[in-house]
Amino acid sequence: MTTTTTDGTLPPAAQARAREGVEHLQAAARELIEAARAALDVAEECVNDPESAASLAGTLATVGDLAQRVATGVGFAKPPASASEAASGADEPRVQHITVT
């Protein structure tokens, strides 16, 4: 564990790690600011051009529908079982859980 020196300051190694942590936080803050600017640009485009807003809404609806299908498995056909799978008991689970003590 890091301790302070007799004058109450951190050792040089701890100061370097703290400085590195601050640099990472600053980089993350810059990324968040860039993302917010990009979102504001999209919002401004939607305000200035209602057709782009309708297009964006349609795209988001399509992405949402696809995500729902992937999450639920609804709307996707299962591939047919091969003859070897049918003979080997395709109804059996593919993963066997083994209890380790």
PERANOR-V517260 format. One record per backbone hydrogen bond with DSSP energy under -1.0 kcal/mol. CO is the residue of the C=O (numbers start at 0). NH is the residue of the N-H. If there is no record, write none. Layout:
<<CO;NH> <CO;NH>>
This chain:
<<4;7> <8;4> <10;14> <11;15> <12;16> <13;17> <14;18> <15;19> <16;20> <17;21> <18;22> <19;23> <20;24> <21;25> <22;26> <23;27> <24;28> <25;29> <26;30> <27;31> <28;32> <29;33> <30;34> <31;35> <32;36> <33;37> <34;38> <35;39> <36;40> <37;41> <38;42> <39;43> <40;44> <41;45> <42;46> <43;47> <44;48> <48;51> <48;52> <49;53> <50;54> <51;55> <52;56> <53;57> <54;58> <55;59> <56;60> <57;61> <58;62> <59;63> <60;64> <61;65> <62;66> <63;67> <64;68> <65;69> <66;70> <67;71> <68;72> <81;85> <82;86> <83;87> <88;91>>
